[in-house]
Structures are given as structure tokens and as C-alpha cells.
Amino acid sequence: MASLILAVRFLTIVPVPGRAAVGPTALGRAAWWFPIVGLALGGGLAAADRALSAAVPPLLAAVLVVTAWTVVTGGLHLDGLADCADALGGATRARRLEILADSRIGVFGAGAMVASFAIACAAVAGIPGATRAPILILAPAVGRLSPLLVGASLRSAVPPHGLGASFLASLSPFAGVVHLAVILGIAWLLMGHAGLAIGVGALAASFAAAAWLARHFGALTGDVLGAAVTLAELTFLVLAGAVTHRGLVPP
């Protein structure tokens, strides 16, 4: 239970009572709960979207849902995407790591955040109302599954120190595989073969992006893992929008 409390507190701003797990290996052990927290977050977003869609126009409902998504998660992973975007402007690997360590947001980072928010809003708004619920439930879970798969596969790029290092050092290599089966099974139950394809596509894109970033930075940092979460969510929403637009998922 202590690991679950830590996972909820780390991934969201939801105030949960109780004592969270502590220690250098605590976050890696809490990763077993990450996709579960994602499913719970997605359920809340789906409920909020249903209520908002009955009261306001679809576009406004989508903007409010994505805003709530960002607020509840504290912008944690969006910040990682922004830091990575800024760091890519560095001419050398040392300069990129220096930019990653800087907490300030630059022009590239701000642009990445704005683009991410706009794409998410447009994708959600373009998905038919009856199909939104399973997509909103699955997207945060797929996003929070991504660092489990990335971390287990790219351990050779572990940084020497920092939150990312402690997370990766204690991350179970089985957590990603177990949750991959669970999340894809839920995707199939909710959306059929289209759900499976969207989930696999989002995770593959996120993994490829994380591997590319880790190679450019010379380390799989916490920011890279955060960016992987955001990119998995965005890719899931974009693919879901494309699939529903083509009528491949019943409205």
C-alpha cells in the first residue's frame, strides 16, 4: 500500500492519506502501480468528459478535460517533454545535459508544451462522444506504461545520478511486460482490434522517441522518461482520432 501511495503522489497532485514508501528503491518499486494509477486517472477524465459534454460544446469540453488532465498530473511529464525540446537545441552532448539540468523553460520547451496541449485538445474534440470514454481511460494508462518498457530495455543508458537513475536502478524488468499484457487486454475489451493497434502504435512511437533522445543525451534521464509518457499519450490520442475518423471504431 505504501508503494501505491507513493505512485499516486508522484504521478498526480491528489492528496492521499497514509505513509508513502521511502528510500532509494521506492520509486522503482512503486512503478508496478503506474499503469493502474493511469487507469484511475483515465476513468476520472472519462467521467468529467461525460459531464462536461452534456453542459458545453464539444470543443470546450475537450479543452476543459485536457486542462484538468494537465492540472491533476501537475504537468510532470509535460515538463519532461519541454526540457527535452530545449536540450535538443544544444550543440554538444555536454551542453544538452546542462540544459536538461536547468529548471527554466526556453522557447523550444514552451513551443513543445503549447503544441502538445493543442494536439491533445484537437484529438479529443475530434473523437465522437460515445467513443471518447474508452480512449480517455486508456491513454493515461498507456502513457504510464511507457517508462516501464523504456526503462527495462534501455538500462545501458542509465544516468549516473538523479531521480531517473534511482527509478531505473530499482525498476523490475517484469513490470512492463506484465502491465503490457494487462493494458492491451483492456484495450481489446474496450475497443477491439483497433484498441490493440492503437496501443501498440503509441508504445512503439514512444519507445523509439525515448531511444533517440537517450542516444542524443547520452543518458536515459528522468526528463526523457517524462517525455516518453507525454508522447505515448499524444500518439494514442492522435491514432485514436485517425481511427475513429475513418470509421474503424464504431461510434
PLY file of the C-alpha trace (Angstrom):
ply
format ascii 1.0
element vertex 251
property float x
property float y
property float z
element edge 250
property int vertex1
property int vertex2
end_header
0.00 0.00 0.00
2.91 2.36 0.71
4.09 1.93 -2.90
0.62 2.75 -4.21
0.51 5.90 -2.11
3.90 6.93 -3.47
2.77 6.25 -7.05
-0.35 8.38 -6.64
1.57 11.23 -5.01
4.31 11.12 -7.62
2.06 10.94 -10.67
-0.71 13.27 -9.51
-1.43 16.12 -7.12
-4.21 14.11 -5.46
-3.74 14.29 -1.67
-3.90 10.71 -0.41
-3.55 9.90 3.30
-1.10 7.38 4.63
2.64 6.80 4.65
4.34 6.54 1.28
7.24 4.22 0.59
10.64 5.82 1.09
14.21 5.00 0.18
16.34 4.96 -2.98
14.47 1.97 -4.42
10.96 3.16 -3.51
10.05 4.83 -6.80
11.17 1.89 -8.91
9.09 -0.48 -6.80
6.12 1.89 -6.99
6.30 1.67 -10.79
4.22 -1.52 -10.58
1.31 0.82 -9.78
1.93 3.40 -12.50
-0.43 1.95 -15.17
-3.09 1.32 -12.51
-2.92 4.96 -11.46
-3.17 5.81 -15.16
-6.36 3.78 -15.50
-7.86 5.52 -12.46
-6.90 8.90 -13.90
-8.43 7.93 -17.22
-11.66 6.88 -15.52
-11.87 10.28 -13.86
-11.24 12.03 -17.17
-13.92 9.96 -18.90
-16.43 10.83 -16.17
-15.52 14.51 -16.37
-15.85 14.47 -20.16
-19.29 12.91 -19.97
-20.49 15.56 -17.53
-18.93 18.43 -19.46
-20.20 17.21 -22.84
-23.75 17.44 -21.52
-23.24 21.05 -20.48
-20.90 22.71 -23.00
-19.95 22.39 -26.71
-17.61 19.51 -27.68
-14.54 21.66 -28.28
-14.87 23.44 -24.95
-15.42 20.12 -23.20
-12.24 18.75 -24.78
-10.21 21.79 -23.74
-11.50 21.57 -20.17
-10.79 17.83 -19.97
-7.22 18.23 -21.25
-6.72 21.15 -18.87
-7.91 19.01 -15.95
-5.60 16.23 -17.18
-2.64 18.61 -17.05
-3.56 20.08 -13.67
-4.21 16.77 -11.91
-0.85 15.39 -13.07
0.92 18.59 -12.09
2.32 18.90 -15.61
5.02 16.44 -14.53
5.56 14.67 -17.81
4.80 17.71 -19.93
7.71 19.39 -18.17
9.94 16.49 -19.22
8.91 16.96 -22.85
9.64 20.69 -22.61
13.08 20.11 -21.07
13.97 17.61 -23.79
12.83 20.00 -26.52
15.03 22.74 -25.08
18.00 20.40 -24.66
17.89 19.31 -28.29
19.00 22.82 -29.16
22.38 22.16 -27.52
25.31 21.83 -29.92
27.13 19.19 -27.87
26.13 16.33 -25.60
27.56 18.14 -22.58
25.55 21.26 -23.41
22.37 19.22 -23.84
22.78 17.66 -20.40
23.45 21.11 -18.97
20.19 22.39 -20.46
18.34 19.36 -19.13
19.52 20.19 -15.62
18.24 23.77 -15.95
14.73 24.12 -14.50
13.89 27.09 -16.70
11.72 26.65 -19.80
13.08 28.01 -23.07
11.48 28.84 -26.40
11.63 25.27 -27.73
10.23 23.91 -24.50
7.37 26.39 -24.43
6.58 25.59 -28.05
6.52 21.86 -27.29
4.13 22.41 -24.38
1.76 24.55 -26.46
1.85 22.09 -29.35
1.22 19.15 -27.02
-1.77 20.84 -25.42
-3.22 21.91 -28.76
-2.82 18.45 -30.33
-4.42 16.75 -27.33
-7.39 19.16 -27.36
-7.91 18.77 -31.12
-7.67 14.99 -30.92
-10.15 14.67 -28.06
-12.56 17.15 -29.66
-12.50 15.22 -32.93
-13.40 11.88 -31.35
-17.14 11.11 -31.32
-18.69 11.40 -27.87
-19.60 7.74 -27.45
-16.05 6.66 -28.30
-14.25 9.14 -26.06
-14.66 7.24 -22.80
-12.51 4.17 -23.60
-9.89 6.35 -25.28
-9.65 8.70 -22.30
-9.44 5.71 -19.96
-6.67 4.03 -21.92
-4.46 6.97 -22.94
-3.13 7.80 -19.43
-2.57 4.09 -18.69
-0.61 3.58 -21.92
1.39 6.71 -21.13
2.35 5.45 -17.67
3.21 2.02 -19.04
5.74 3.57 -21.42
8.53 4.33 -18.88
8.30 0.78 -17.55
9.04 -0.63 -21.01
11.59 2.02 -21.92
13.41 1.75 -18.61
13.67 -2.03 -18.72
15.03 -2.02 -22.28
17.44 0.93 -22.19
19.20 0.32 -18.89
22.59 0.72 -20.57
21.84 4.45 -20.81
21.15 4.90 -17.09
22.47 8.29 -15.87
24.99 8.30 -13.00
22.69 10.13 -10.59
19.31 11.79 -10.19
15.71 10.65 -9.87
15.86 8.82 -13.20
18.85 6.79 -12.02
17.20 5.67 -8.79
14.00 4.81 -10.64
15.76 2.74 -13.28
18.06 1.01 -10.81
15.13 -0.44 -8.88
12.66 -0.95 -11.75
11.60 -4.57 -12.16
12.20 -5.90 -15.69
8.90 -7.77 -15.41
6.66 -4.81 -14.52
6.43 -3.55 -18.10
5.74 -6.98 -19.58
3.00 -7.80 -17.06
1.25 -4.47 -17.49
1.66 -4.59 -21.26
-0.47 -7.72 -21.32
-3.00 -6.18 -18.92
-3.35 -2.83 -20.69
-3.52 -4.34 -24.17
-6.10 -6.82 -22.90
-8.23 -3.96 -21.59
-7.74 -2.10 -24.89
-9.03 -5.14 -26.77
-12.03 -5.48 -24.46
-12.95 -1.80 -24.81
-12.09 -1.16 -28.46
-11.41 -4.47 -30.14
-8.53 -4.92 -32.57
-8.38 -1.17 -33.15
-7.59 -0.67 -29.48
-4.75 -3.18 -29.69
-3.30 -1.49 -32.78
-3.55 1.99 -31.25
-1.93 0.86 -28.00
0.95 -0.92 -29.73
1.47 2.01 -32.10
1.58 4.55 -29.27
4.03 2.49 -27.22
6.25 1.82 -30.22
6.41 5.52 -31.12
7.15 6.47 -27.52
9.89 3.84 -27.25
11.52 4.98 -30.48
11.46 8.62 -29.37
12.92 7.77 -25.94
15.70 5.70 -27.51
16.55 8.54 -29.89
16.60 11.11 -27.08
18.73 8.87 -24.85
21.24 8.46 -27.65
21.46 12.22 -28.20
21.77 12.99 -24.49
23.96 10.04 -23.65
21.65 9.04 -20.79
18.11 7.90 -20.14
17.18 10.70 -17.77
14.01 11.39 -15.84
13.12 14.06 -18.40
13.38 11.52 -21.21
11.08 9.16 -19.31
8.64 12.01 -18.73
8.71 12.91 -22.41
8.03 9.24 -23.24
4.85 9.38 -21.14
3.59 12.51 -22.88
4.47 11.22 -26.35
2.74 7.89 -25.70
-0.41 9.72 -24.60
-0.34 12.09 -27.56
0.30 9.33 -30.07
-2.53 7.29 -28.58
-4.93 10.24 -28.92
-3.81 11.04 -32.47
-4.08 7.42 -33.62
-7.46 7.08 -31.91
-8.64 10.24 -33.66
-7.47 8.91 -37.01
-9.08 5.51 -36.48
-12.43 6.92 -35.36
-12.36 9.44 -38.21
-12.00 6.56 -40.67
-14.89 4.78 -39.01
-12.79 1.83 -37.91
-14.19 2.04 -34.39
-17.99 2.02 -34.05
-19.23 5.41 -32.73
0 1
1 2
2 3
3 4
4 5
5 6
6 7
7 8
8 9
9 10
10 11
11 12
12 13
13 14
14 15
15 16
16 17
17 18
18 19
19 20
20 21
21 22
22 23
23 24
24 25
25 26
26 27
27 28
28 29
29 30
30 31
31 32
32 33
33 34
34 35
35 36
36 37
37 38
38 39
39 40
40 41
41 42
42 43
43 44
44 45
45 46
46 47
47 48
48 49
49 50
50 51
51 52
52 53
53 54
54 55
55 56
56 57
57 58
58 59
59 60
60 61
61 62
62 63
63 64
64 65
65 66
66 67
67 68
68 69
69 70
70 71
71 72
72 73
73 74
74 75
75 76
76 77
77 78
78 79
79 80
80 81
81 82
82 83
83 84
84 85
85 86
86 87
87 88
88 89
89 90
90 91
91 92
92 93
93 94
94 95
95 96
96 97
97 98
98 99
99 100
100 101
101 102
102 103
103 104
104 105
105 106
106 107
107 108
108 109
109 110
110 111
111 112
112 113
113 114
114 115
115 116
116 117
117 118
118 119
119 120
120 121
121 122
122 123
123 124
124 125
125 126
126 127
127 128
128 129
129 130
130 131
131 132
132 133
133 134
134 135
135 136
136 137
137 138
138 139
139 140
140 141
141 142
142 143
143 144
144 145
145 146
146 147
147 148
148 149
149 150
150 151
151 152
152 153
153 154
154 155
155 156
156 157
157 158
158 159
159 160
160 161
161 162
162 163
163 164
164 165
165 166
166 167
167 168
168 169
169 170
170 171
171 172
172 173
173 174
174 175
175 176
176 177
177 178
178 179
179 180
180 181
181 182
182 183
183 184
184 185
185 186
186 187
187 188
188 189
189 190
190 191
191 192
192 193
193 194
194 195
195 196
196 197
197 198
198 199
199 200
200 201
201 202
202 203
203 204
204 205
205 206
206 207
207 208
208 209
209 210
210 211
211 212
212 213
213 214
214 215
215 216
216 217
217 218
218 219
219 220
220 221
221 222
222 223
223 224
224 225
225 226
226 227
227 228
228 229
229 230
230 231
231 232
232 233
233 234
234 235
235 236
236 237
237 238
238 239
239 240
240 241
241 242
242 243
243 244
244 245
245 246
246 247
247 248
248 249
249 250
